[in-house]
Amino acid sequence: MNDSGNPAARIRAIVADVLALSPDQIDDSADFVSRYAADSLNLIEIVAQVEKTYQVILPHDELPQAYTVDALSDLLARHAV
């Protein structure tokens, strides 16, 4: 599902799915690790699902700064074709 009109909503849904939460529990500015106790495997799965959904490869060197819905949306916007 490519929700190009609102990528934050789709990313929020992906994060919620991976972390077994509901999308309305996800704060777009909250850090996945400190707020939701995401581990490294969760983070890999979130990125993999975002890349698959939007058919993009996100640069691995920028991923450590993309642990919120907002930051991941910004990263996606910069690298989406």
N, C-alpha and C positions, 0 to 999 in steps of 0.2 A: 504494500500500500504506500504510494508516494503522495503524501499530503503536502504538496509544495506550497499551498496557501498558508499553512500554519505549521512549520516544522517543529516549533517548540511543543505543540500539542502532541505530535507524533513521537517526539523524543521523550516527552513526559510519560506517554503510554508505554514506550519501550522500557524505560527505567522502572516504572511501576511493575511491569510484567517480570523483569529480571529479578527485582527485589521482593516480589510477592506482596506488593502493596497496591492500593487503588490509586489511579492517577490523581485524584483530588487530595491525596496525602503528600504528594510531591510538591515541594516549594521550588520554583525555578531557580532561585538563587542559593539554595542549600547545597552544600558539598555532599556528594554521594557517600564519601567515606566517613566523615565526622558526624553527619546528621543521620544517615541511614545504615551505617555499619557495613557498607559494601566492601567486599574483599577484592583482591586482584582478579580473581576469576569472574566476579560480577562485572568489573570494569571492562574486561576483555569482551564479555558477552554483550554488554551495552554497545561498545564500539562496533563489534561485528554486526550486530543487528542494524545499527544506524547506517553502516557502510552498505549492507545488503539492501536495505530499504531505499536508500538514495543513490545506489550504484555509484559510489565514490570511494576512493581510498584516502583516508585521512592521514596526514603526516604524523608518524609516530613520535617525532620530537616535540610536537605541539600538544599531544594528548595529556601530559601531566598538568596542564593548565585548563583542561576541559572536563572538570569533575562536577559541573553543575549543568542543569538544563540550558541556562542562558549561555554559558561558555561553550557548550557543545553545539548549540544552535549557531553561535557566531562563527565557530570553526567550520561548521558545515557550510554556512553562507559564503565564507571565503574560498572554499575549495570545491564547491558544487559546480558542475558544468552547466 
